[in-house]
Amino acid sequence: MIINKQSLGDIFTGFKANFNIGFEGAGSAYGEIAMIVPSTNSSERYGWLGQVPKLREWIGDREIKSLEAHGFAVTNKLFEDTISVKRTDIEDDNIGVYAPFFTDLGRASKEQPDELVFSLLAQGFATKCYDGKNFFDADHPVRNGEGETATVSNMQAGNGPAWYLLDTSRAVKPMIYQERIAPKLTALDNDNDSNVFFKDDYIYGIRARSNAGFGLWQLAFASKAELNAENYEAARQYMMNLTGDEGRLLGIKPTVLVVPPALEGAAMRLLNNGTRVVIADNGDGSTTAVSVQNEWANTAKPIVTAWAKAA
């Protein structure tokens, strides 16, 4: 191939097409648990997270709620990935071998928000959120009906892999994904570029700016106890009975169960099977395994992701 501006432009167009194939073909789930926020600065402040919207009966004057400044901000991070293409491969029309790399680069770019969001979710046992407590904590502060400060938990202790029950039915979600600059493929393919002059390589790379953060802890419950019908029911009941400031019910509705691969089987049996097995006491010291209707089928959507594995 004769290398000139036109041929290099055509090659770059082809690489971008490969990238787009990978990007569009990749799956992602972060949007199901995170509110997607466009970012216009190096960091974004989320002072309003101290308020959970809730209507009250209008008696007397309006009760004005300011969007409290909790000092919670998410700072964008800069990300890149780079591929080097030998000039000799282009001269020898051997560029087809690079197509899978650019397709996979597109896939990785599409899946990166999943890594950011679900990895942060798994770090919630040891990472603080807007109220100064860990996102999953036993003593989140709230004001009760008497105006006194009480504590509320959104976690269950245990020794197993963590699973996460979330309410994703609202515009405000348990997690935040903010995007400053979407992934963009650029090229260093000018003869005057140092990489071409010194190394005889053309360089193609992705640049993106984004980050993940915690939203409302009230919409998330984490457990390290066994994922079974009893613990799942307890978690649902706890979330649905959760009250916020002034003792008002928040109306939480668990809709999504996030699990790591180690709990995929348990999650699928719990949420997809029409029946489940219980152990019945026969009254004589023996027990029998009995199949009963699974009342928890389709009560939440399972999301299985390797990024949800807690450290």
C-alpha positions in Angstrom: 0.0 0.0 0.0 1.2 3.5 -0.8 1.1 5.5 2.4 -0.3 9.0 2.1 -2.8 11.2 3.8 -5.7 9.6 1.9 -4.7 6.0 2.7 -4.1 6.8 6.3 -7.4 8.5 6.6 -9.2 5.4 5.1 -7.3 3.2 7.5 -8.4 5.3 10.5 -12.0 5.3 9.3 -11.8 1.5 9.2 -10.3 1.3 12.7 -13.1 3.6 13.9 -15.7 1.3 12.3 -14.1 -1.7 14.1 -14.2 0.3 17.3 -17.9 1.1 16.8 -18.8 -2.5 16.1 -17.3 -3.5 19.4 -18.8 -0.6 21.3 -22.3 -1.1 20.0 -22.2 -4.9 20.4 -21.1 -4.9 24.0 -23.6 -5.2 26.8 -23.6 -3.0 29.9 -25.7 -2.9 33.0 -24.5 0.2 34.9 -27.4 2.3 33.7 -29.8 0.0 35.5 -28.4 0.9 39.0 -26.8 4.3 38.4 -28.2 7.7 37.4 -26.2 9.0 34.5 -25.1 12.6 35.0 -23.4 14.8 32.4 -20.4 16.5 33.9 -19.1 20.0 32.9 -16.3 20.4 35.4 -13.3 18.5 36.9 -15.7 17.4 39.7 -19.4 17.6 40.4 -20.9 18.3 43.8 -24.0 16.4 45.0 -25.1 18.4 48.0 -28.8 17.5 47.4 -28.2 13.8 48.3 -29.3 14.7 51.8 -32.9 14.9 50.7 -35.2 12.1 49.7 -38.3 13.6 48.0 -41.5 12.8 49.9 -44.8 14.7 49.9 -46.6 15.6 53.1 -50.0 16.8 54.0 -50.0 20.6 53.7 -50.9 21.9 57.1 -50.0 25.5 57.9 -47.0 27.0 56.0 -44.9 25.1 53.5 -42.0 23.2 55.0 -39.1 24.4 53.0 -36.2 22.0 52.5 -32.9 23.4 51.4 -30.6 21.1 49.4 -28.1 20.4 52.2 -24.5 20.8 51.4 -22.9 17.5 52.6 -19.5 18.2 51.0 -19.9 15.2 48.7 -18.3 15.5 45.3 -17.2 13.0 42.5 -14.0 13.9 40.8 -13.6 12.8 37.2 -10.7 10.5 36.3 -8.8 10.4 33.0 -8.7 7.1 31.2 -6.8 5.9 28.1 -5.9 2.8 26.1 -3.5 2.8 23.2 -2.7 0.5 20.2 0.5 0.7 18.2 0.4 -0.3 14.5 3.6 -0.9 12.6 4.1 1.2 9.6 5.5 -1.8 7.7 2.2 -3.7 8.3 0.4 -0.9 6.5 2.9 -0.8 3.7 2.5 -4.6 3.3 -1.4 -4.4 3.5 -1.3 -6.4 6.7 -3.7 -4.3 8.7 -6.5 -6.9 8.9 -4.8 -8.4 11.9 -5.5 -5.2 13.9 -9.2 -5.2 13.4 -10.0 -7.5 16.3 -7.9 -5.3 18.6 -9.9 -2.2 17.7 -13.2 -4.1 18.1 -12.1 -5.2 21.5 -11.1 -1.7 22.4 -14.7 -0.6 21.6 -16.0 -3.4 23.8 -13.7 -2.4 26.7 -14.8 1.3 26.3 -18.5 0.3 26.5 -18.0 -1.9 29.5 -15.7 0.5 31.5 -18.7 2.2 33.2 -19.8 -1.2 34.5 -16.3 -1.7 36.1 -16.4 1.7 37.7 -20.0 1.5 39.0 -20.1 -2.1 40.2 -16.6 -2.1 41.6 -17.5 1.0 43.7 -20.7 -0.8 44.8 -18.6 -3.7 46.1 -16.3 -1.2 47.9 -19.3 0.3 49.8 -18.5 -1.5 53.0 -15.3 0.6 53.4 -16.0 3.7 51.3 -17.8 6.8 52.6 -20.9 8.3 51.1 -22.5 11.7 51.5 -23.4 11.4 55.2 -19.8 10.6 56.2 -20.6 6.9 56.8 -19.6 4.0 54.7 -22.2 3.5 51.9 -23.1 0.1 53.6 -23.0 0.8 57.3 -24.8 -0.1 60.5 -25.3 3.4 61.8 -26.4 5.9 59.1 -27.8 9.0 61.0 -31.4 10.0 60.4 -33.8 12.3 62.3 -36.8 10.4 63.8 -40.3 11.7 64.3 -39.3 13.6 67.5 -36.5 15.4 65.7 -33.8 13.3 67.4 -30.9 11.7 65.7 -31.2 7.9 65.3 -29.2 5.4 63.4 -30.2 3.1 60.6 -28.5 0.1 59.0 -28.4 -0.9 55.4 -26.4 -4.0 55.7 -26.4 -7.6 57.1 -23.2 -9.1 58.4 -21.9 -12.5 57.4 -18.9 -14.4 56.1 -20.0 -15.2 52.5 -19.8 -13.3 49.2 -21.7 -10.0 49.3 -25.0 -9.6 47.5 -26.8 -6.3 46.9 -30.6 -5.5 46.8 -31.4 -2.2 45.2 -34.3 0.0 44.4 -33.7 1.3 40.9 -37.3 2.4 40.2 -36.6 6.1 40.7 -34.9 8.8 38.8 -32.5 9.1 41.7 -30.6 5.8 41.9 -28.3 4.1 44.4 -25.2 4.9 42.3 -23.9 7.7 40.1 -22.1 7.6 36.8 -20.9 10.9 35.6 -19.4 11.4 32.2 -17.2 14.4 31.3 -15.7 13.2 28.0 -17.1 10.1 26.2 -14.5 7.7 24.8 -13.0 9.0 21.6 -10.5 7.4 19.2 -7.7 9.6 17.9 -4.6 9.0 15.8 -0.9 9.9 15.7 -0.2 9.1 12.1 1.7 12.1 10.7 5.2 11.6 9.4 6.3 14.4 11.7 5.0 12.7 14.8 7.8 11.4 17.0 6.4 7.9 17.2 6.5 7.6 13.4 9.9 9.2 13.0 11.7 7.4 15.7 9.8 4.0 16.0 8.1 3.7 12.6 4.8 3.1 14.4 1.4 4.7 14.1 -0.4 5.2 17.4 -4.1 5.0 17.9 -5.7 5.7 21.3 -8.8 6.2 23.4 -9.2 9.1 25.8 -12.1 9.4 28.2 -13.0 11.3 31.4 -15.6 10.0 33.9 -16.1 8.4 37.3 -18.6 6.7 39.5 -20.0 7.8 42.9 -22.5 6.8 45.5 -26.1 8.0 45.3 -28.7 7.3 48.0 -27.7 4.6 50.5 -31.4 4.3 51.4 -31.9 2.6 48.0 -29.4 -0.1 48.6 -29.0 -3.0 51.0 -25.9 -5.3 51.2 -25.6 -8.7 52.8 -22.7 -11.1 53.4 -25.1 -13.7 54.8 -26.2 -16.7 52.8 -28.3 -15.8 49.8 -31.5 -17.7 50.5 -35.2 -17.1 50.7 -35.2 -16.2 54.4 -32.4 -13.6 54.1 -33.8 -12.2 50.9 -37.2 -11.8 52.5 -35.6 -10.1 55.5 -33.7 -7.7 53.3 -36.8 -6.8 51.3 -38.9 -6.2 54.4 -36.2 -4.1 56.0 -35.9 -1.9 52.9 -39.7 -1.5 52.4 -40.1 -0.5 56.0 -37.3 2.0 56.0 -38.1 5.5 57.2 -36.3 8.7 56.6 -36.1 12.0 58.4 -39.2 12.7 60.7 -40.0 9.0 60.6 -41.8 9.0 57.3 -41.8 5.8 55.2 -39.7 6.2 52.1 -41.7 3.8 49.9 -38.6 1.7 48.9 -39.3 -1.0 46.3 -36.4 -3.4 45.7 -36.2 -4.2 42.0 -32.6 -5.4 41.3 -30.4 -8.1 42.9 -26.7 -7.7 42.1 -24.4 -10.7 42.7 -20.9 -11.8 41.9 -20.4 -15.0 39.8 -20.1 -17.0 43.0 -23.8 -16.4 43.8 -25.1 -16.6 40.2 -26.7 -20.0 40.8 -28.3 -19.0 44.1 -29.7 -15.8 42.5 -31.1 -17.6 39.5 -32.8 -20.3 41.6 -34.2 -17.6 44.0 -35.6 -15.3 41.4 -36.3 -17.4 38.3 -37.5 -20.8 39.5 -41.2 -21.4 39.9 -40.6 -23.7 42.9 -38.1 -24.0 45.7 -37.2 -26.7 48.2 -37.9 -26.4 51.9 -37.0 -28.8 54.7 -40.1 -30.0 56.6 -40.0 -31.4 60.1 -41.8 -34.8 60.2 -42.3 -34.5 64.0 -40.4 -37.7 64.7 -36.9 -36.2 64.5 -36.6 -36.7 60.8 -37.0 -34.2 58.0 -38.2 -34.3 54.4 -37.3 -32.1 51.4 -40.6 -30.6 50.0 -41.0 -28.6 46.8 -43.2 -25.5 47.3 -44.2 -22.6 45.2 -41.4 -20.0 45.0 -43.0 -16.8 46.1 -39.9 -14.8 45.3 -39.8 -15.6 41.6 -39.6 -12.5 39.5 -39.6 -10.1 42.5 -36.3 -8.6 41.4 -34.0 -8.6 38.3 -30.8 -10.5 38.8 -27.6 -8.8 37.6 -24.5 -11.0 37.6 -21.1 -9.2 37.3 -17.6 -10.0 38.2 -17.1 -6.4 39.2 -19.5 -6.9 42.1 -17.0 -9.1 43.9 -16.2 -7.4 47.2 -12.5 -7.1 48.1 
